[in-house]
Amino acid sequence: MSEHTKSKKTAAIFILIVAVLCLIGLSWQRFFWFDLSLKETVSAAGVRYGVDESLIFAVIKAESNFNERAVSPKGARGLMQIMPSTALFAAENMGIEEIMPDDAGQNISMGAWYLAYLAEKFGDERAVIAAYNAGENTVSGWLARGAMLDDIPYAETKNYVGRVEFFKKVYAALYK
């Protein structure tokens, strides 16, 4: 069974569980902690950079689980876990003079800008998600060697892409 098929089955099971919880009156958003408190900020960044809001929310969920002050062992910071080098690159291209990684608005804006940049470079959402996690040069290398994104060489990135795709489906359902 392909990863894509597994992801679809997992999403279907999750939606069924959510439906049952709704029938018994539990707030399933809070039950599963799919935060929408940043909707205005995410929406504005999504519109500005042409990035699906569900994808932005999914990346935030996967990267920091909505912890604005999250810091990874490798130094990525904030809601969207922006690496310092990516923050500099984004700031230069966005005209930002002072980088404030713990500022939710700026972090989301930079993350959305970077997702748009990756989308323009790769044109494929799975490649964008993989590059957000493993780095654009790494994904470019995989693609140059003929690697297929249905079989991502790094286990961590393969798992990350599946999680983001799943979270994106959940957030897309929340917006309806």
N, CA, C and O atoms as a DFTB+ gen file, in Angstrom:
704 C
 N C O
     1  1       0.850      -1.172       0.000
     2  2       0.000       0.000       0.000
     3  2       0.895       1.235       0.000
     4  3       1.828       1.314       0.799
     5  1       0.633       2.185      -0.868
     6  2       1.458       3.387      -0.972
     7  2       1.207       4.310       0.222
     8  3       0.176       4.231       0.890
     9  1       2.181       5.186       0.469
    10  2       2.047       6.159       1.557
    11  2       0.837       7.061       1.331
    12  3       0.147       7.439       2.278
    13  1       0.588       7.400       0.075
    14  2      -0.542       8.269      -0.255
    15  2      -1.866       7.596       0.120
    16  3      -2.765       8.241       0.658
    17  1      -1.978       6.287      -0.169
    18  2      -3.186       5.533       0.178
    19  2      -3.337       5.436       1.693
    20  3      -4.438       5.578       2.224
    21  1      -2.210       5.190       2.393
    22  2      -2.245       5.130       3.861
    23  2      -2.713       6.462       4.437
    24  3      -3.509       6.502       5.374
    25  1      -2.205       7.552       3.861
    26  2      -2.583       8.884       4.324
    27  2      -4.075       9.127       4.132
    28  3      -4.729       9.708       4.998
    29  1      -4.612       8.685       3.002
    30  2      -6.048       8.844       2.743
    31  2      -6.862       8.029       3.745
    32  3      -7.873       8.513       4.254
    33  1      -6.433       6.797       4.034
    34  2      -7.152       5.961       4.999
    35  2      -7.104       6.577       6.396
    36  3      -8.105       6.592       7.112
    37  1      -5.936       7.081       6.773
    38  2      -5.790       7.715       8.087
    39  2      -6.699       8.931       8.193
    40  3      -7.354       9.133       9.215
    41  1      -6.739       9.734       7.148
    42  2      -7.611      10.915       7.145
    43  2      -9.072      10.518       7.247
    44  3      -9.838      11.164       7.963
    45  1      -9.473       9.465       6.544
    46  2     -10.861       9.004       6.583
    47  2     -11.232       8.531       7.994
    48  3     -12.320       8.832       8.484
    49  1     -10.336       7.797       8.637
    50  2     -10.581       7.318      10.001
    51  2     -10.690       8.507      10.954
    52  3     -11.574       8.540      11.811
    53  1      -9.803       9.471      10.806
    54  2      -9.836      10.650      11.658
    55  2     -11.153      11.401      11.491
    56  3     -11.768      11.799      12.480
    57  1     -11.584      11.594      10.262
    58  2     -12.840      12.306       9.998
    59  2     -14.011      11.555      10.619
    60  3     -14.934      12.178      11.144
    61  1     -13.986      10.225      10.567
    62  2     -15.033       9.418      11.193
    63  2     -15.044       9.631      12.711
    64  3     -16.109       9.781      13.311
    65  1     -13.870       9.644      13.323
    66  2     -13.775       9.881      14.770
    67  2     -14.310      11.264      15.116
    68  3     -15.052      11.421      16.086
    69  1     -13.938      12.262      14.328
    70  2     -14.411      13.630      14.548
    71  2     -15.931      13.691      14.450
    72  3     -16.579      14.348      15.265
    73  1     -16.501      13.014      13.464
    74  2     -17.958      12.997      13.299
    75  2     -18.631      12.408      14.534
    76  3     -19.639      12.934      15.005
    77  1     -18.083      11.329      15.053
    78  2     -18.646      10.703      16.260
    79  2     -18.552      11.669      17.443
    80  3     -19.510      11.820      18.201
    81  1     -17.405      12.318      17.597
    82  2     -17.249      13.277      18.691
    83  2     -18.233      14.436      18.563
    84  3     -18.775      14.911      19.562
    85  1     -18.461      14.884      17.341
    86  2     -19.435      15.963      17.124
    87  2     -20.835      15.502      17.517
    88  3     -21.606      16.258      18.106
    89  1     -21.147      14.271      17.188
    90  2     -22.474      13.743      17.535
    91  2     -22.685      13.648      19.036
    92  3     -23.803      13.809      19.526
    93  1     -21.598      13.383      19.770
    94  2     -21.769      13.276      21.217
    95  2     -21.486      14.606      21.924
    96  3     -21.534      14.686      23.152
    97  1     -21.194      15.636      21.146
    98  2     -21.122      16.989      21.695
    99  2     -19.765      17.464      22.168
   100  3     -19.686      18.512      22.809
   101  1     -18.705      16.750      21.884
   102  2     -17.388      17.226      22.279
   103  2     -16.852      18.193      21.233
   104  3     -17.103      18.030      20.039
   105  1     -16.130      19.176      21.677
   106  2     -15.480      20.091      20.743
   107  2     -14.236      19.395      20.209
   108  3     -13.202      19.355      20.875
   109  1     -14.343      18.855      19.020
   110  2     -13.248      18.050      18.471
   111  2     -12.022      18.890      18.156
   112  3     -10.907      18.369      18.173
   113  1     -12.196      20.175      17.869
   114  2     -11.021      21.008      17.631
   115  2     -10.164      21.048      18.897
   116  3      -8.947      20.878      18.839
   117  1     -10.807      21.272      20.027
   118  2     -10.058      21.332      21.279
   119  2      -9.585      19.946      21.693
   120  3      -8.498      19.803      22.253
   121  1     -10.397      18.919      21.422
   122  2     -10.038      17.551      21.788
   123  2      -8.730      17.142      21.119
   124  3      -7.872      16.534      21.759
   125  1      -8.571      17.466      19.860
   126  2      -7.371      17.091      19.124
   127  2      -6.388      18.246      19.004
   128  3      -5.342      18.096      18.372
   129  1      -6.699      19.398      19.598
   130  2      -5.854      20.572      19.639
   131  2      -5.429      21.043      18.248
   132  3      -4.241      21.173      17.953
   133  1      -6.417      21.292      17.416
   134  2      -6.170      21.900      16.120
   135  2      -6.534      23.377      16.253
   136  3      -7.648      23.801      15.945
   137  1      -5.573      24.121      16.712
   138  2      -5.715      25.528      17.049
   139  2      -6.037      26.376      15.816
   140  3      -5.427      26.211      14.759
   141  1      -6.992      27.275      15.967
   142  2      -7.319      28.231      14.911
   143  2      -7.196      29.679      15.407
   144  3      -7.678      30.605      14.756
   145  1      -6.550      29.864      16.557
   146  2      -6.481      31.206      17.141
   147  2      -5.674      32.187      16.293
   148  3      -5.828      33.400      16.436
   149  1      -4.834      31.683      15.430
   150  2      -4.005      32.548      14.584
   151  2      -4.597      32.727      13.193
   152  3      -3.894      33.108      12.257
   153  1      -5.887      32.452      13.061
   154  2      -6.521      32.446      11.743
   155  2      -6.314      33.749      10.971
   156  3      -5.990      33.709       9.784
   157  1      -6.493      34.891      11.612
   158  2      -6.334      36.166      10.901
   159  2      -4.909      36.345      10.385
   160  3      -4.705      36.762       9.245
   161  1      -3.937      36.032      11.218
   162  2      -2.533      36.174      10.834
   163  2      -2.187      35.206       9.705
   164  3      -1.537      35.580       8.729
   165  1      -2.626      33.966       9.850
   166  2      -2.358      32.943       8.826
   167  2      -3.062      33.313       7.521
   168  3      -2.481      33.201       6.442
   169  1      -4.307      33.751       7.625
   170  2      -5.055      34.143       6.420
   171  2      -4.366      35.273       5.672
   172  3      -4.241      35.238       4.448
   173  1      -3.919      36.279       6.423
   174  2      -3.248      37.424       5.787
   175  2      -1.965      36.981       5.084
   176  3      -1.700      37.402       3.958
   177  1      -1.177      36.145       5.733
   178  2       0.065      35.655       5.120
   179  2      -0.244      34.770       3.912
   180  3       0.437      34.850       2.889
   181  1      -1.262      33.936       4.031
   182  2      -1.646      33.077       2.914
   183  2      -2.055      33.867       1.694
   184  3      -1.648      33.553       0.576
   185  1      -2.859      34.893       1.907
   186  2      -3.302      35.747       0.798
   187  2      -2.109      36.505       0.219
   188  3      -1.935      36.567      -0.998
   189  1      -1.300      37.073       1.088
   190  2      -0.168      37.894       0.619
   191  2       0.807      37.100      -0.239
   192  3       1.317      37.610      -1.236
   193  1       1.070      35.842       0.148
   194  2       2.085      35.061      -0.556
   195  2       1.503      33.944      -1.431
   196  3       2.248      33.177      -2.042
   197  1       0.187      33.859      -1.486
   198  2      -0.440      32.858      -2.344
   199  2      -0.260      31.434      -1.856
   200  3      -0.097      30.508      -2.651
   201  1      -0.289      31.264      -0.539
   202  2      -0.098      29.941       0.063
   203  2      -1.398      29.528       0.744
   204  3      -2.014      30.326       1.451
   205  1      -1.808      28.300       0.535
   206  2      -3.018      27.755       1.149
   207  2      -2.920      27.852       2.675
   208  3      -1.948      27.387       3.270
   209  1      -3.929      28.456       3.299
   210  2      -3.951      28.601       4.758
   211  2      -3.837      27.255       5.464
   212  3      -3.188      27.146       6.504
   213  1      -4.459      26.247       4.905
   214  2      -4.402      24.914       5.515
   215  2      -2.973      24.396       5.564
   216  3      -2.585      23.732       6.525
   217  1      -2.192      24.696       4.535
   218  2      -0.786      24.271       4.521
   219  2       0.004      25.025       5.589
   220  3       0.828      24.428       6.282
   221  1      -0.235      26.313       5.727
   222  2       0.469      27.094       6.750
   223  2       0.141      26.550       8.138
   224  3       1.041      26.323       8.947
   225  1      -1.149      26.340       8.416
   226  2      -1.538      25.771       9.710
   227  2      -0.909      24.396       9.923
   228  3      -0.453      24.086      11.023
   229  1      -0.882      23.571       8.878
   230  2      -0.324      22.229       8.992
   231  2       1.164      22.270       9.319
   232  3       1.646      21.475      10.125
   233  1       1.890      23.191       8.698
   234  2       3.320      23.325       8.989
   235  2       3.520      23.796      10.426
   236  3       4.394      23.284      11.126
   237  1       2.726      24.760      10.870
   238  2       2.834      25.221      12.260
   239  2       2.566      24.062      13.221
   240  3       3.306      23.868      14.186
   241  1       1.520      23.300      12.959
   242  2       1.171      22.157      13.817
   243  2       2.327      21.158      13.868
   244  3       2.702      20.695      14.946
   245  1       2.888      20.827      12.709
   246  2       3.966      19.840      12.649
   247  2       5.274      20.362      13.234
   248  3       6.010      19.621      13.885
   249  1       5.557      21.627      13.001
   250  2       6.844      22.189      13.419
   251  2       6.911      22.521      14.907
   252  3       7.882      22.166      15.574
   253  1       5.894      23.196      15.433
   254  2       5.996      23.710      16.811
   255  2       4.793      23.382      17.684
   256  3       4.806      23.646      18.886
   257  1       3.758      22.812      17.088
   258  2       2.503      22.563      17.797
   259  2       2.011      23.849      18.481
   260  3       1.505      23.821      19.603
   261  1       2.176      24.979      17.768
   262  2       1.688      26.296      18.190
   263  2       2.439      26.896      19.373
   264  3       1.895      27.726      20.102
   265  1       3.680      26.478      19.561
   266  2       4.534      27.066      20.596
   267  2       5.354      28.187      19.954
   268  3       6.305      27.926      19.218
   269  1       4.978      29.428      20.239
   270  2       5.644      30.591      19.640
   271  2       7.113      30.690      20.003
   272  3       7.897      31.283      19.261
   273  1       7.490      30.123      21.119
   274  2       8.866      30.229      21.596
   275  2       9.662      28.936      21.379
   276  3      10.724      28.756      21.973
   277  1       9.162      28.059      20.547
   278  2       9.847      26.796      20.284
   279  2      11.220      27.040      19.663
   280  3      11.380      27.895      18.792
   281  1      12.205      26.273      20.128
   282  2      13.560      26.317      19.573
   283  2      14.005      24.870      19.379
   284  3      13.988      24.074      20.318
   285  1      14.401      24.543      18.156
   286  2      14.842      23.170      17.875
   287  2      16.298      22.996      18.280
   288  3      17.009      23.983      18.469
   289  1      16.754      21.748      18.416
   290  2      18.172      21.505      18.712
   291  2      19.109      22.082      17.638
   292  3      20.273      22.370      17.917
   293  1      18.594      22.249      16.412
   294  2      19.419      22.801      15.329
   295  2      19.311      24.325      15.218
   296  3      19.959      24.937      14.368
   297  1      18.486      24.937      16.085
   298  2      18.403      26.391      16.115
   299  2      17.209      27.004      15.403
   300  3      17.094      28.229      15.353
   301  1      16.314      26.187      14.850
   302  2      15.103      26.727      14.228
   303  2      14.224      27.317      15.325
   304  3      14.167      26.795      16.438
   305  1      13.530      28.427      14.993
   306  2      12.783      29.129      16.041
   307  2      11.385      29.496      15.610
   308  3      11.095      29.667      14.426
   309  1      10.515      29.614      16.618
   310  2       9.174      30.134      16.429
   311  2       8.169      29.108      15.943
   312  3       8.454      27.916      15.829
   313  1       6.985      29.621      15.661
   314  2       5.860      28.781      15.250
   315  2       6.177      27.914      14.043
   316  3       5.823      26.736      14.008
   317  1       6.846      28.499      13.052
   318  2       7.124      27.772      11.814
   319  2       8.559      27.258      11.772
   320  3       9.035      26.804      10.731
   321  1       9.253      27.335      12.926
   322  2      10.598      26.796      13.069
   323  2      11.517      27.235      11.928
   324  3      12.015      26.414      11.156
   325  1      11.727      28.539      11.843
   326  2      12.564      29.132      10.816
   327  2      14.031      29.039      11.250
   328  3      14.388      29.492      12.338
   329  1      14.874      28.454      10.400
   330  2      16.307      28.401      10.671
   331  2      16.891      29.816      10.510
   332  3      16.381      30.598       9.708
   333  1      17.945      30.151      11.256
   334  2      18.533      31.490      11.144
   335  2      18.923      31.871       9.707
   336  3      18.691      33.002       9.282
   337  1      19.508      30.937       8.969
   338  2      19.899      31.247       7.586
   339  2      18.677      31.497       6.705
   340  3      18.713      32.358       5.826
   341  1      17.607      30.759       6.934
   342  2      16.369      30.964       6.181
   343  2      15.746      32.300       6.562
   344  3      15.208      33.005       5.708
   345  1      15.819      32.650       7.847
   346  2      15.286      33.938       8.302
   347  2      16.026      35.091       7.628
   348  3      15.402      36.063       7.201
   349  1      17.340      34.989       7.531
   350  2      18.117      36.037       6.851
   351  2      17.741      36.136       5.380
   352  3      17.547      37.232       4.855
   353  1      17.639      34.994       4.718
   354  2      17.275      34.937       3.305
   355  2      15.886      35.540       3.091
   356  3      15.686      36.350       2.186
   357  1      14.934      35.139       3.929
   358  2      13.567      35.659       3.818
   359  2      13.544      37.157       4.109
   360  3      12.917      37.922       3.376
   361  1      14.224      37.579       5.175
   362  2      14.226      38.999       5.554
   363  2      14.780      39.872       4.427
   364  3      14.234      40.936       4.134
   365  1      15.857      39.422       3.804
   366  2      16.442      40.183       2.692
   367  2      15.442      40.330       1.547
   368  3      15.313      41.405       0.962
   369  1      14.747      39.260       1.234
   370  2      13.798      39.261       0.116
   371  2      12.480      39.945       0.452
   372  3      11.777      40.417      -0.442
   373  1      12.143      40.002       1.738
   374  2      10.882      40.604       2.169
   375  2      11.050      42.060       2.605
   376  3      10.060      42.750       2.847
   377  1      12.284      42.528       2.704
   378  2      12.526      43.896       3.161
   379  2      12.375      44.064       4.664
   380  3      12.040      45.152       5.131
   381  1      12.615      43.013       5.423
   382  2      12.528      43.072       6.883
   383  2      13.897      43.457       7.436
   384  3      14.904      42.825       7.117
   385  1      13.925      44.496       8.265
   386  2      15.192      44.978       8.809
   387  2      15.576      44.289      10.108
   388  3      16.752      44.011      10.339
   389  1      14.597      44.013      10.956
   390  2      14.882      43.376      12.249
   391  2      14.169      42.027      12.321
   392  3      12.942      41.960      12.257
   393  1      14.941      40.969      12.453
   394  2      14.370      39.624      12.547
   395  2      13.982      39.353      13.994
   396  3      14.804      39.449      14.905
   397  1      12.701      39.012      14.185
   398  2      12.173      38.695      15.517
   399  2      11.506      37.318      15.439
   400  3      10.294      37.230      15.244
   401  1      12.291      36.242      15.589
   402  2      11.758      34.893      15.371
   403  2      10.625      34.496      16.308
   404  3       9.818      33.630      15.970
   405  1      10.555      35.123      17.487
   406  2       9.486      34.771      18.425
   407  2       8.212      35.585      18.204
   408  3       7.204      35.349      18.869
   409  1       8.252      36.533      17.283
   410  2       7.065      37.309      16.942
   411  2       6.207      36.459      16.011
   412  3       6.621      36.140      14.896
   413  1       5.016      36.093      16.469
   414  2       4.152      35.178      15.710
   415  2       3.863      35.694      14.309
   416  3       3.947      34.941      13.339
   417  1       3.522      36.974      14.196
   418  2       3.181      37.529      12.887
   419  2       4.342      37.468      11.910
   420  3       4.180      37.056      10.761
   421  1       5.520      37.885      12.377
   422  2       6.684      37.863      11.495
   423  2       7.090      36.431      11.148
   424  3       7.438      36.147      10.002
   425  1       7.048      35.541      12.116
   426  2       7.435      34.152      11.887
   427  2       6.510      33.496      10.863
   428  3       6.970      32.797       9.960
   429  1       5.222      33.723      11.007
   430  2       4.252      33.157      10.058
   431  2       4.448      33.772       8.679
   432  3       4.395      33.068       7.671
   433  1       4.670      35.070       8.630
   434  2       4.890      35.746       7.356
   435  2       6.134      35.195       6.655
   436  3       6.102      34.930       5.454
   437  1       7.220      35.023       7.396
   438  2       8.448      34.463       6.819
   439  2       8.237      33.025       6.357
   440  3       8.679      32.637       5.276
   441  1       7.559      32.244       7.187
   442  2       7.302      30.853       6.811
   443  2       6.443      30.756       5.565
   444  3       6.702      29.924       4.695
   445  1       5.414      31.605       5.468
   446  2       4.543      31.610       4.280
   447  2       5.327      32.068       3.055
   448  3       5.180      31.505       1.970
   449  1       6.164      33.096       3.235
   450  2       6.996      33.552       2.115
   451  2       7.893      32.418       1.627
   452  3       8.029      32.195       0.425
   453  1       8.507      31.699       2.582
   454  2       9.423      30.618       2.219
   455  2       8.679      29.473       1.533
   456  3       9.197      28.885       0.584
   457  1       7.481      29.154       1.996
   458  2       6.675      28.126       1.316
   459  2       6.369      28.556      -0.125
   460  3       6.420      27.738      -1.044
   461  1       6.053      29.837      -0.316
   462  2       5.783      30.345      -1.672
   463  2       7.042      30.265      -2.536
   464  3       6.975      29.899      -3.709
   465  1       8.179      30.608      -1.952
   466  2       9.457      30.519      -2.657
   467  2       9.719      29.071      -3.092
   468  3      10.095      28.818      -4.237
   469  1       9.517      28.135      -2.174
   470  2       9.732      26.719      -2.495
   471  2       8.731      26.226      -3.545
   472  3       9.075      25.417      -4.407
   473  1       7.502      26.714      -3.466
   474  2       6.484      26.323      -4.455
   475  2       6.878      26.802      -5.844
   476  3       6.690      26.095      -6.834
   477  1       7.426      28.005      -5.904
   478  2       7.871      28.528      -7.207
   479  2       9.051      27.712      -7.729
   480  3       9.157      27.470      -8.932
   481  1       9.928      27.293      -6.836
   482  2      11.114      26.529      -7.231
   483  2      10.765      25.099      -7.646
   484  3      11.283      24.601      -8.646
   485  1       9.891      24.439      -6.883
   486  2       9.631      23.019      -7.112
   487  2       8.317      22.741      -7.843
   488  3       8.235      21.786      -8.616
   489  1       7.302      23.551      -7.613
   490  2       6.027      23.363      -8.299
   491  2       5.200      22.182      -7.821
   492  3       4.093      21.973      -8.317
   493  1       5.695      21.420      -6.891
   494  2       5.002      20.235      -6.384
   495  2       4.903      20.345      -4.862
   496  3       5.911      20.560      -4.188
   497  1       3.697      20.198      -4.322
   498  2       3.514      20.417      -2.885
   499  2       4.306      19.443      -2.028
   500  3       4.840      19.835      -0.991
   501  1       4.392      18.191      -2.435
   502  2       5.183      17.227      -1.650
   503  2       6.650      17.654      -1.611
   504  3       7.307      17.533      -0.577
   505  1       7.159      18.151      -2.733
   506  2       8.545      18.626      -2.781
   507  2       8.713      19.855      -1.894
   508  3       9.733      20.001      -1.220
   509  1       7.718      20.734      -1.892
   510  2       7.753      21.932      -1.042
   511  2       7.823      21.524       0.429
   512  3       8.653      22.036       1.181
   513  1       6.965      20.615       0.829
   514  2       6.932      20.178       2.231
   515  2       8.243      19.486       2.599
   516  3       8.800      19.736       3.668
   517  1       8.734      18.621       1.720
   518  2      10.006      17.931       1.972
   519  2      11.146      18.938       2.084
   520  3      11.999      18.815       2.962
   521  1      11.164      19.934       1.199
   522  2      12.229      20.939       1.223
   523  2      12.140      21.809       2.467
   524  3      13.169      22.238       2.989
   525  1      10.937      22.078       2.953
   526  2      10.783      22.869       4.180
   527  2      11.456      22.136       5.337
   528  3      12.016      22.763       6.236
   529  1      11.398      20.812       5.309
   530  2      11.968      20.006       6.382
   531  2      13.446      19.679       6.155
   532  3      14.271      19.890       7.044
   533  1      13.780      19.171       4.981
   534  2      15.130      18.665       4.727
   535  2      16.052      19.694       4.097
   536  3      17.270      19.515       4.081
   537  1      15.478      20.767       3.580
   538  2      16.270      21.795       2.910
   539  2      16.117      21.715       1.403
   540  3      16.013      20.631       0.828
   541  1      16.105      22.876       0.778
   542  2      15.870      22.906      -0.666
   543  2      16.995      22.244      -1.449
   544  3      16.735      21.601      -2.466
   545  1      18.247      22.387      -0.997
   546  2      19.357      21.758      -1.714
   547  2      19.291      20.236      -1.629
   548  3      19.617      19.542      -2.592
   549  1      18.874      19.725      -0.494
   550  2      18.734      18.283      -0.327
   551  2      17.684      17.733      -1.288
   552  3      17.921      16.739      -1.974
   553  1      16.531      18.380      -1.333
   554  2      15.449      17.912      -2.214
   555  2      15.844      18.084      -3.678
   556  3      15.535      17.221      -4.500
   557  1      16.510      19.166      -4.014
   558  2      16.997      19.343      -5.385
   559  2      17.929      18.203      -5.774
   560  3      17.875      17.700      -6.896
   561  1      18.782      17.803      -4.840
   562  2      19.696      16.673      -5.076
   563  2      18.950      15.374      -5.301
   564  3      19.282      14.613      -6.209
   565  1      17.938      15.114      -4.475
   566  2      17.134      13.891      -4.659
   567  2      16.504      13.875      -6.041
   568  3      16.568      12.876      -6.758
   569  1      15.898      14.991      -6.400
   570  2      15.199      15.057      -7.690
   571  2      16.182      14.942      -8.853
   572  3      15.858      14.336      -9.874
   573  1      17.379      15.516      -8.711
   574  2      18.391      15.426      -9.764
   575  2      18.859      13.985      -9.963
   576  3      19.222      13.589     -11.071
   577  1      18.848      13.202      -8.874
   578  2      19.245      11.791      -8.965
   579  2      18.076      10.891      -9.365
   580  3      18.222       9.671      -9.439
   581  1      16.928      11.492      -9.619
   582  2      15.773      10.720     -10.063
   583  2      14.937      10.125      -8.948
   584  3      14.093       9.265      -9.202
   585  1      15.155      10.571      -7.707
   586  2      14.356      10.062      -6.588
   587  2      12.901      10.500      -6.766
   588  3      12.625      11.606      -7.231
   589  1      11.991       9.626      -6.394
   590  2      10.570       9.931      -6.461
   591  2      10.120      10.370      -5.063
   592  3      10.574       9.824      -4.057
   593  1       9.237      11.344      -5.012
   594  2       8.809      11.849      -3.713
   595  2       7.778      10.946      -3.034
   596  3       7.340      11.234      -1.921
   597  1       7.392       9.857      -3.698
   598  2       6.571       8.847      -3.025
   599  2       7.450       7.954      -2.153
   600  3       6.954       7.233      -1.287
   601  1       8.755       8.010      -2.389
   602  2       9.715       7.209      -1.625
   603  2      10.866       8.119      -1.197
   604  3      11.977       8.017      -1.717
   605  1      10.589       8.997      -0.253
   606  2      11.562       9.991       0.215
   607  2      12.702       9.276       0.941
   608  3      12.447       8.457       1.824
   609  1      13.960       9.574       0.582
   610  2      15.101       8.857       1.152
   611  2      15.309       9.028       2.660
   612  3      15.831       8.116       3.301
   613  1      14.922      10.157       3.243
   614  2      15.109      10.373       4.684
   615  2      13.837       9.978       5.418
   616  3      12.757      10.488       5.118
   617  1      13.964       9.068       6.382
   618  2      12.792       8.619       7.148
   619  2      12.120       9.794       7.871
   620  3      10.894       9.900       7.876
   621  1      12.922      10.676       8.481
   622  2      12.350      11.819       9.206
   623  2      11.519      12.692       8.263
   624  3      10.412      13.107       8.607
   625  1      12.057      12.966       7.081
   626  2      11.354      13.827       6.125
   627  2      10.132      13.116       5.570
   628  3       9.091      13.742       5.372
   629  1      10.243      11.827       5.316
   630  2       9.093      11.048       4.826
   631  2       7.951      11.116       5.845
   632  3       6.795      11.317       5.473
   633  1       8.276      10.949       7.116
   634  2       7.284      11.029       8.187
   635  2       6.714      12.447       8.282
   636  3       5.506      12.625       8.439
   637  1       7.581      13.444       8.187
   638  2       7.157      14.837       8.264
   639  2       6.176      15.179       7.146
   640  3       5.142      15.796       7.399
   641  1       6.490      14.785       5.921
   642  2       5.604      15.063       4.784
   643  2       4.239      14.431       5.025
   644  3       3.216      15.071       4.785
   645  1       4.205      13.191       5.493
   646  2       2.933      12.522       5.782
   647  2       2.138      13.250       6.856
   648  3       0.922      13.405       6.734
   649  1       2.819      13.696       7.905
   650  2       2.138      14.424       8.984
   651  2       1.563      15.736       8.473
   652  3       0.410      16.059       8.758
   653  1       2.357      16.498       7.718
   654  2       1.886      17.787       7.208
   655  2       0.705      17.576       6.260
   656  3      -0.271      18.324       6.313
   657  1       0.784      16.577       5.405
   658  2      -0.339      16.304       4.497
   659  2      -1.601      15.951       5.277
   660  3      -2.695      16.392       4.925
   661  1      -1.450      15.158       6.334
   662  2      -2.593      14.802       7.173
   663  2      -3.162      16.042       7.862
   664  3      -4.369      16.279       7.815
   665  1      -2.292      16.836       8.504
   666  2      -2.750      18.046       9.189
   667  2      -3.406      19.019       8.208
   668  3      -4.374      19.692       8.563
   669  1      -2.898      19.099       7.000
   670  2      -3.485      19.984       5.994
   671  2      -4.921      19.570       5.693
   672  3      -5.794      20.426       5.554
   673  1      -5.170      18.282       5.593
   674  2      -6.539      17.796       5.350
   675  2      -7.462      18.168       6.505
   676  3      -8.611      18.556       6.294
   677  1      -6.951      18.046       7.714
   678  2      -7.754      18.400       8.899
   679  2      -8.077      19.892       8.878
   680  3      -9.231      20.276       9.068
   681  1      -7.077      20.730       8.650
   682  2      -7.320      22.170       8.625
   683  2      -8.204      22.578       7.467
   684  3      -8.993      23.513       7.603
   685  1      -8.098      21.912       6.339
   686  2      -8.999      22.212       5.212
   687  2     -10.438      21.919       5.627
   688  3     -11.353      22.660       5.266
   689  1     -10.638      20.844       6.380
   690  2     -11.986      20.520       6.868
   691  2     -12.466      21.562       7.876
   692  3     -13.654      21.883       7.907
   693  1     -11.568      22.092       8.693
   694  2     -11.940      23.102       9.681
   695  2     -12.410      24.391       9.023
   696  3     -13.252      25.098       9.577
   697  1     -11.882      24.701       7.860
   698  2     -12.239      25.932       7.171
   699  2     -13.591      25.858       6.494
   700  3     -14.158      26.892       6.142
   701  1     -14.122      24.658       6.304
   702  2     -15.408      24.527       5.583
   703  2     -16.580      24.807       6.484
   704  3     -17.728      24.741       6.043
